């Protein structure tokens, strides 16, 4: 007769040393399951002793009312939190044996079960993937160690049927005949099934192939082996890059850019890496049109410990159209230093920035009192023109508040001084009309009056005579030139 293996769960209650046995339900087992023995104290022997928690261990047989229960495992609380804390070492857990009756019942169920057909629709896949081709620009590397050579090829991967085609890119005067088709369109096996006996197969069919090449096997910068030929993948087209971003986000499909070697500008060198035929860098026409002839001018001093550099004054110009900087030095008499162009118009990177991805100076960095380092020369910005303040106020939400505040503090004092002088001119113009009236009376002695002499002297010292003259001309007043005397 076939035996049965019935898994049960034994519960031991520490509060009163009672126990119960539960049998988990198994579908279609044909026997009663659930609570096998209700909670009670299980007798240990005929002398009236009962089972204690010290009597239980993994691998032992627990005999209760004529039935033997073999303990195979326990939960983490029983093992770690209680038994080991009480100094009892439990045996190693044992695997639960399989019930032979349940194993035998599974076989006919597997044979009679209905296998659901695959949900893969070939027609739907064909309609969605037709004319969708992954295009890789690669370099074919010959396997000959003596005459090793390379030439460019294009690898086409057709998503509709997972086939691959390779075409050679012919170059003029390369010494090779033009054979555009390097390999015709086919499925390329990646892994073949192991041969159980020596054989010779002329055409590899699906029966001999364990795995074919798929899109996940093509990664930029890696070498892929197709039909015993080595191909180094260099770049891909835009559709291929978008396809991998959507379906294989973990794969990097960006070409590796070599480090900047210092020849030419960074933008020009980058174009040589992105295209086979060098292209000029893209110009921001809209920015050039909006900011044409817009220049921010600052006065600066050279921050140097050399005594010969004291008193040197520079004009720093920042061009908004292309973010370039030029520096001119003012000529100073008997300084021994020739003024003129100090720095040609160029983009200036910040010190400490990366060579491959430099960070250039912007208007936000040009604050009054700030020290900027330009090609190992340190300059301290001391002043700026009024246009700088107006431009900074127009983009106040794009620059730090400290930059704008430094300009307002520096230029605000000068504007306040000019405004005060202009107000004084408005007050004194009334006095000027009074003296003009006396002059028109043909009284030559009025110029010798102390009040008139003081008025003329004060006006010349504070340059108010120009303001008074312009005001009178705007009113079409005719008066003699008092200030020429």
C-alpha positions as CSV (number, residue, x, y, z in Angstrom):
1,X,0.0,0.0,0.0
2,X,1.3,3.5,-0.9
3,X,2.2,5.6,2.1
4,X,1.2,9.3,2.6
5,X,3.3,12.2,3.7
6,X,1.1,14.8,5.5
7,X,2.7,18.1,6.6
8,X,1.5,19.5,9.8
9,X,2.2,22.6,12.0
10,X,2.8,22.1,15.8
11,X,2.1,25.0,18.1
12,X,3.5,25.2,21.6
13,X,2.0,27.8,24.0
14,X,4.5,28.9,26.7
15,X,1.9,30.3,29.0
16,X,0.5,26.9,30.0
17,X,2.7,24.3,28.2
18,X,-0.3,23.4,25.9
19,X,0.1,22.3,22.3
20,X,-2.1,21.9,19.2
21,X,-1.5,20.4,15.8
22,X,-2.9,21.9,12.6
23,X,-2.7,20.3,9.1
24,X,-2.6,22.8,6.2
25,X,-5.3,22.3,3.5
26,X,-4.1,20.6,0.3
27,X,-6.5,20.8,-2.7
28,X,-8.0,17.5,-3.9
29,X,-6.1,15.5,-1.2
30,X,-9.2,13.4,-0.4
31,X,-8.7,13.5,3.4
32,X,-9.9,15.7,6.2
33,X,-7.6,18.5,7.1
34,X,-7.4,21.5,9.4
35,X,-7.3,21.1,13.2
36,X,-5.9,17.7,13.9
37,X,-5.5,18.0,17.7
38,X,-7.0,20.8,19.6
39,X,-5.1,22.8,22.2
40,X,-4.2,20.6,25.2
41,X,-1.3,19.3,27.2
42,X,0.1,16.2,25.3
43,X,1.0,13.2,27.4
44,X,4.6,12.1,27.2
45,X,4.5,8.7,28.8
46,X,2.3,6.4,31.0
47,X,3.6,8.0,34.2
48,X,1.5,11.1,33.7
49,X,4.3,13.4,32.4
50,X,3.6,15.9,29.7
51,X,5.8,17.3,26.9
52,X,7.8,20.5,27.8
53,X,9.5,22.9,25.4
54,X,12.8,21.4,26.5
55,X,11.8,18.0,25.0
56,X,11.3,19.5,21.4
57,X,14.1,19.6,18.8
58,X,14.5,19.4,15.1
59,X,14.9,15.9,13.8
60,X,13.1,14.2,16.6
61,X,9.9,12.1,16.5
62,X,7.0,13.4,18.6
63,X,4.6,10.5,19.5
64,X,1.2,11.7,20.5
65,X,-1.8,9.3,20.9
66,X,-0.2,6.6,18.8
67,X,0.9,8.9,15.9
68,X,4.5,9.9,15.2
69,X,5.2,13.4,14.0
70,X,8.8,14.1,12.7
71,X,9.9,17.7,13.3
72,X,11.8,19.1,10.3
73,X,11.9,22.9,10.8
74,X,10.9,25.7,13.1
75,X,10.2,29.4,12.7
76,X,12.9,32.2,13.4
77,X,11.2,33.2,16.8
78,X,11.4,29.6,18.1
79,X,15.1,29.2,17.0
80,X,16.7,32.6,17.6
81,X,14.5,34.5,20.1
82,X,13.7,31.6,22.5
83,X,15.6,28.3,22.2
84,X,19.0,29.8,21.7
85,X,18.5,32.3,24.4
86,X,17.7,29.4,26.8
87,X,20.9,27.7,25.8
88,X,19.4,24.9,23.7
89,X,21.1,24.2,20.4
90,X,18.7,23.1,17.7
91,X,19.7,20.5,15.0
92,X,20.0,21.4,11.4
93,X,16.7,21.7,9.5
94,X,15.7,18.8,7.2
95,X,13.9,19.0,3.9
96,X,10.2,18.2,3.8
97,X,9.7,14.9,1.9
98,X,7.3,15.0,-1.1
99,X,4.0,13.1,-0.8
100,X,4.1,10.3,-3.4
101,X,0.4,10.3,-3.8
102,X,0.3,14.0,-4.7
103,X,3.2,13.5,-7.1
104,X,1.4,10.7,-8.9
105,X,-1.8,12.8,-9.1
106,X,0.0,15.7,-10.8
107,X,1.0,13.6,-13.8
108,X,-2.4,13.0,-15.3
109,X,-3.4,16.6,-14.6
110,X,-0.4,17.8,-16.6
111,X,-1.4,15.6,-19.5
112,X,-5.0,16.6,-19.5
113,X,-4.3,20.4,-19.0
114,X,-4.8,22.7,-22.0
115,X,-1.8,24.6,-23.1
116,X,-2.7,28.2,-24.0
117,X,-1.2,29.2,-27.4
118,X,1.3,31.9,-27.5
119,X,0.0,35.5,-27.6
120,X,2.8,36.5,-30.1
121,X,1.0,37.6,-33.2
122,X,3.3,37.4,-36.2
123,X,1.1,39.5,-38.4
124,X,0.8,42.2,-35.8
125,X,4.6,42.2,-35.3
126,X,5.2,42.4,-39.0
127,X,2.8,45.4,-39.4
128,X,4.5,47.3,-36.5
129,X,8.1,46.4,-37.3
130,X,8.2,46.5,-41.1
131,X,10.7,49.0,-42.5
132,X,12.2,49.6,-39.0
133,X,15.9,49.1,-39.3
134,X,18.7,49.6,-36.8
135,X,21.7,51.2,-38.4
136,X,25.2,51.0,-36.9
137,X,28.3,52.6,-38.3
138,X,31.2,50.1,-37.6
139,X,34.8,49.4,-38.4
140,X,35.7,46.1,-39.8
141,X,38.9,44.7,-38.3
142,X,40.7,42.0,-40.2
143,X,41.9,39.0,-38.3
144,X,45.2,38.7,-40.1
145,X,48.0,39.7,-37.7
146,X,50.5,40.3,-40.5
147,X,48.5,42.5,-42.8
148,X,46.0,43.9,-40.4
149,X,43.7,46.5,-41.9
150,X,40.4,48.3,-41.1
151,X,37.7,49.9,-43.2
152,X,34.3,51.3,-42.5
153,X,31.1,49.3,-42.9
154,X,27.4,49.8,-42.1
155,X,25.5,47.1,-40.2
156,X,21.7,46.9,-40.8
157,X,19.6,45.1,-38.3
158,X,16.0,44.4,-39.5
159,X,13.6,44.3,-36.6
160,X,10.8,42.6,-38.5
161,X,12.7,39.2,-38.8
162,X,15.9,39.8,-36.8
163,X,18.1,39.6,-39.8
164,X,21.4,41.3,-40.4
165,X,23.0,42.8,-43.5
166,X,26.4,44.4,-43.8
167,X,27.5,46.9,-46.5
168,X,30.9,48.3,-47.1
169,X,31.5,52.0,-47.3
170,X,33.7,52.5,-50.4
171,X,36.4,55.2,-50.2
172,X,38.3,56.7,-53.1
173,X,41.8,55.5,-53.7
174,X,41.8,53.0,-50.9
175,X,43.3,50.2,-53.1
176,X,40.3,47.9,-52.9
177,X,37.6,47.1,-55.5
178,X,34.1,48.4,-54.7
179,X,32.1,45.5,-53.4
180,X,29.2,47.2,-51.5
181,X,27.6,44.1,-50.2
182,X,29.8,42.6,-47.5
183,X,27.2,40.1,-46.2
184,X,23.7,39.5,-47.5
185,X,20.7,39.6,-45.3
186,X,20.4,36.6,-42.9
187,X,19.9,35.6,-39.3
188,X,23.2,35.2,-37.6
189,X,23.5,32.5,-35.0
190,X,25.2,33.5,-31.7
191,X,25.3,30.2,-29.9
192,X,25.0,26.7,-31.5
193,X,23.8,23.6,-29.8
194,X,26.5,21.2,-28.7
195,X,27.2,18.4,-31.1
196,X,26.6,14.9,-29.8
197,X,28.6,13.4,-32.6
198,X,31.0,14.6,-35.3
199,X,29.1,16.1,-38.2
200,X,29.4,18.5,-41.1
201,X,26.6,21.0,-41.6
202,X,26.5,23.1,-44.8
203,X,23.5,25.2,-43.9
204,X,22.8,26.0,-40.2
205,X,19.0,25.6,-39.5
206,X,17.0,26.4,-36.4
207,X,17.5,22.8,-35.2
208,X,21.2,23.5,-34.7
209,X,21.0,27.0,-33.2
210,X,20.5,27.7,-29.5
211,X,20.4,31.5,-29.7
212,X,20.5,34.2,-32.5
213,X,21.8,37.7,-32.4
214,X,19.4,40.2,-31.0
215,X,19.5,44.1,-30.5
216,X,20.8,43.7,-27.0
217,X,24.0,42.2,-28.4
218,X,24.9,45.5,-30.3
219,X,26.4,48.1,-28.0
220,X,28.5,51.1,-29.1
221,X,32.2,50.9,-28.2
222,X,32.1,47.1,-28.1
223,X,33.3,44.6,-30.6
224,X,30.8,42.1,-32.0
225,X,31.7,38.9,-33.8
226,X,29.5,38.1,-36.8
227,X,30.3,35.1,-38.9
228,X,33.9,35.0,-37.5
229,X,34.5,38.7,-38.5
230,X,35.2,41.4,-35.9
231,X,33.3,44.6,-36.1
232,X,33.9,47.6,-33.8
233,X,30.6,49.6,-33.3
234,X,31.4,53.3,-33.5
235,X,28.1,55.1,-33.9
236,X,24.4,54.7,-34.9
237,X,21.6,56.8,-36.4
238,X,18.9,58.7,-34.5
239,X,16.2,56.1,-34.9
240,X,18.5,53.4,-33.4
241,X,19.4,55.7,-30.5
242,X,15.7,56.4,-29.7
243,X,14.8,52.7,-30.0
244,X,17.5,51.7,-27.5
245,X,16.3,54.5,-25.1
246,X,12.8,53.1,-25.2
247,X,13.5,49.4,-25.1
248,X,17.0,49.1,-23.6
249,X,17.5,52.1,-21.3
250,X,20.4,50.5,-19.5
251,X,22.5,50.3,-22.6
252,X,24.7,53.3,-23.5
253,X,24.2,54.3,-27.1
254,X,26.3,57.4,-27.2
255,X,29.6,57.5,-28.9
256,X,32.6,58.1,-26.6
257,X,34.1,61.5,-27.2
258,X,37.9,61.6,-27.0
259,X,39.5,64.2,-24.6
260,X,40.1,67.7,-25.9
261,X,43.7,68.1,-27.2
262,X,43.8,71.9,-27.2
263,X,43.9,72.4,-31.0
264,X,41.3,74.9,-32.1
265,X,38.2,75.7,-30.2
266,X,36.3,73.1,-28.2
267,X,33.3,73.4,-30.5
268,X,35.3,72.8,-33.7
269,X,37.1,69.8,-32.3
270,X,33.8,68.3,-31.2
271,X,32.5,68.4,-34.8
272,X,35.4,66.4,-35.9
273,X,34.4,63.6,-33.5
274,X,30.7,63.6,-34.4
275,X,31.0,63.6,-38.2
276,X,33.3,62.0,-40.7
277,X,33.3,65.2,-42.8
278,X,34.0,68.1,-40.4
279,X,31.2,70.6,-40.1
280,X,31.3,74.2,-38.7
281,X,29.8,74.6,-35.2
282,X,26.2,75.8,-35.0
283,X,25.8,79.5,-34.6
284,X,23.0,80.9,-32.4
285,X,21.7,83.4,-35.0
286,X,18.8,84.6,-32.8
287,X,21.1,85.4,-29.9
288,X,23.5,87.2,-32.3
289,X,20.7,89.3,-33.7
290,X,19.2,90.3,-30.3
291,X,22.5,91.1,-28.7
292,X,24.5,92.5,-31.7
293,X,26.6,95.5,-30.7
294,X,25.7,95.1,-27.0
295,X,28.8,95.3,-24.9
296,X,29.2,95.5,-21.1
297,X,32.2,97.6,-20.2
298,X,34.0,97.5,-16.9
299,X,37.1,99.2,-15.5
300,X,39.5,96.8,-13.8
301,X,42.9,96.8,-12.0
302,X,45.5,94.1,-12.1
303,X,45.7,92.2,-8.8
304,X,49.5,91.6,-8.6
305,X,52.1,91.7,-5.9
306,X,54.6,93.3,-8.3
307,X,55.3,97.0,-7.7
308,X,55.5,97.6,-11.5
309,X,51.8,96.6,-11.9
310,X,50.5,99.3,-9.5
311,X,48.3,101.9,-11.2
312,X,47.7,99.9,-14.3
313,X,44.1,100.5,-15.5
314,X,42.2,98.2,-17.9
315,X,38.9,98.2,-19.7
316,X,37.2,94.8,-19.8
317,X,34.5,94.4,-22.5
318,X,32.0,91.6,-22.4
319,X,30.2,90.9,-25.7
320,X,26.7,89.6,-25.2
321,X,26.3,88.2,-28.8
322,X,29.0,85.5,-28.4
323,X,29.9,85.6,-24.6
324,X,33.5,86.7,-25.5
325,X,35.8,89.0,-23.5
326,X,38.4,91.4,-24.6
327,X,40.7,93.6,-22.5
328,X,42.4,96.9,-23.4
329,X,45.0,98.7,-21.2
330,X,44.9,102.4,-20.9
331,X,48.1,104.2,-21.7
332,X,49.9,105.9,-18.8
333,X,52.6,108.4,-19.2
334,X,56.1,107.5,-18.1
335,X,54.9,104.0,-16.9
336,X,57.2,102.1,-19.2
337,X,54.3,99.8,-20.2
338,X,52.8,100.0,-23.7
339,X,49.1,100.2,-23.6
340,X,46.6,98.9,-26.1
341,X,45.2,95.4,-26.7
342,X,45.9,93.2,-23.7
343,X,43.6,90.2,-24.5
344,X,42.1,89.5,-27.9
345,X,38.4,88.8,-28.1
346,X,37.9,85.2,-26.8
347,X,35.8,83.1,-24.5
348,X,37.4,82.8,-21.0
349,X,36.9,79.6,-19.0
350,X,36.6,79.8,-15.2
351,X,39.6,78.5,-13.3
352,X,39.3,74.9,-12.1
353,X,36.7,74.0,-14.7
354,X,37.0,70.8,-16.7
355,X,38.9,70.9,-20.0
356,X,36.4,68.7,-21.8
357,X,33.4,70.6,-20.4
358,X,34.6,74.1,-19.4
359,X,32.4,76.6,-17.6
360,X,32.8,80.1,-19.1
361,X,32.4,83.5,-17.4
362,X,28.9,85.1,-17.7
363,X,27.5,88.5,-16.8
364,X,26.3,87.0,-13.5
365,X,30.0,86.6,-12.5
366,X,31.0,90.2,-13.2
367,X,30.2,92.1,-10.0
368,X,31.9,95.3,-8.8
369,X,34.7,94.3,-6.5
370,X,34.8,90.7,-7.8
371,X,38.1,89.1,-8.7
372,X,38.2,87.2,-12.0
373,X,41.1,85.1,-13.2
374,X,41.8,85.3,-16.9
375,X,44.5,83.0,-18.1
376,X,46.5,83.2,-14.9
377,X,46.0,87.0,-14.6
378,X,43.8,88.3,-11.8
379,X,41.7,91.4,-12.3
380,X,39.6,93.3,-9.8
381,X,36.5,95.0,-11.3
382,X,36.3,98.6,-10.0
383,X,33.6,100.3,-12.0
384,X,31.2,99.9,-14.9
385,X,29.2,102.1,-17.2
386,X,25.5,103.0,-16.8
387,X,24.4,100.5,-19.6
388,X,25.7,97.6,-17.5
389,X,23.3,98.5,-14.6
390,X,20.4,98.9,-17.0
391,X,21.1,95.6,-18.6
392,X,21.5,93.8,-15.3
393,X,18.2,95.2,-14.1
394,X,16.5,93.8,-17.2
395,X,17.7,90.3,-16.4
396,X,17.5,90.6,-12.6
397,X,15.8,87.2,-12.3
398,X,18.7,85.5,-14.0
399,X,21.6,86.8,-12.0
400,X,22.5,86.7,-8.3
401,X,21.3,89.6,-6.2
402,X,24.8,90.4,-5.0
403,X,25.9,91.2,-8.5
404,X,23.0,93.7,-9.1
405,X,23.4,95.2,-5.6
406,X,27.1,95.9,-6.2
407,X,26.3,97.8,-9.4
408,X,23.6,99.8,-7.7
409,X,25.8,100.7,-4.8
410,X,28.6,101.8,-7.1
411,X,26.7,103.6,-9.9
412,X,23.9,104.8,-7.5
413,X,26.3,107.2,-5.7
414,X,27.5,108.8,-9.0
415,X,23.9,109.1,-10.2
416,X,22.9,110.7,-7.0
417,X,25.8,113.2,-7.3
418,X,24.8,114.1,-10.8
419,X,21.2,114.5,-9.8
420,X,22.1,116.8,-6.9
421,X,24.2,118.9,-9.3
422,X,21.3,119.1,-11.7
423,X,18.9,120.2,-8.9
424,X,21.4,122.9,-7.9
425,X,21.4,124.1,-11.5
426,X,17.6,124.3,-11.5
427,X,17.8,126.6,-8.5
428,X,20.6,128.7,-9.8
429,X,19.0,129.3,-13.2
430,X,16.5,131.6,-11.6
431,X,19.4,133.6,-10.2
432,X,21.0,133.6,-13.6
433,X,17.9,135.2,-15.2
434,X,18.1,137.9,-12.6
435,X,21.7,138.8,-13.5
436,X,20.8,138.5,-17.1
437,X,18.0,141.1,-16.6
438,X,20.6,143.5,-15.0
439,X,23.0,142.9,-17.9
440,X,20.3,143.8,-20.4
441,X,19.9,147.2,-18.5
442,X,23.3,148.2,-19.8
443,X,24.7,148.4,-16.3
444,X,28.4,147.4,-16.6
445,X,29.0,147.7,-12.9
446,X,26.8,144.7,-12.1
447,X,29.6,142.2,-13.0
448,X,31.7,143.7,-10.2
449,X,29.1,142.9,-7.6
450,X,30.2,140.2,-5.1
451,X,27.0,138.3,-5.6
452,X,27.5,138.1,-9.4
453,X,31.2,137.1,-9.1
454,X,30.3,134.4,-6.6
455,X,27.6,133.1,-8.9
456,X,29.9,132.8,-11.9
457,X,32.7,131.2,-9.8
458,X,30.4,128.6,-8.3
459,X,28.9,127.8,-11.7
460,X,32.3,127.3,-13.3
461,X,33.6,125.1,-10.5
462,X,30.6,122.8,-10.6
463,X,30.2,122.8,-14.4
464,X,26.8,124.4,-14.1
465,X,27.4,127.0,-16.8
466,X,26.9,124.2,-19.4
467,X,23.6,123.2,-17.9
468,X,22.4,126.9,-17.7
469,X,23.5,127.5,-21.3
470,X,21.6,124.4,-22.6
471,X,18.5,125.4,-20.7
472,X,18.5,128.9,-22.1
473,X,19.1,127.6,-25.6
474,X,16.2,125.2,-25.3
475,X,14.0,128.2,-24.4
476,X,15.3,130.3,-27.3
477,X,16.7,132.9,-25.0
478,X,19.4,135.2,-26.3
479,X,22.0,136.3,-23.8
480,X,25.6,137.4,-23.8
481,X,28.3,134.9,-22.9
482,X,28.9,135.7,-19.3
483,X,30.9,132.7,-18.5
484,X,33.5,133.5,-21.1
485,X,34.8,136.3,-18.9
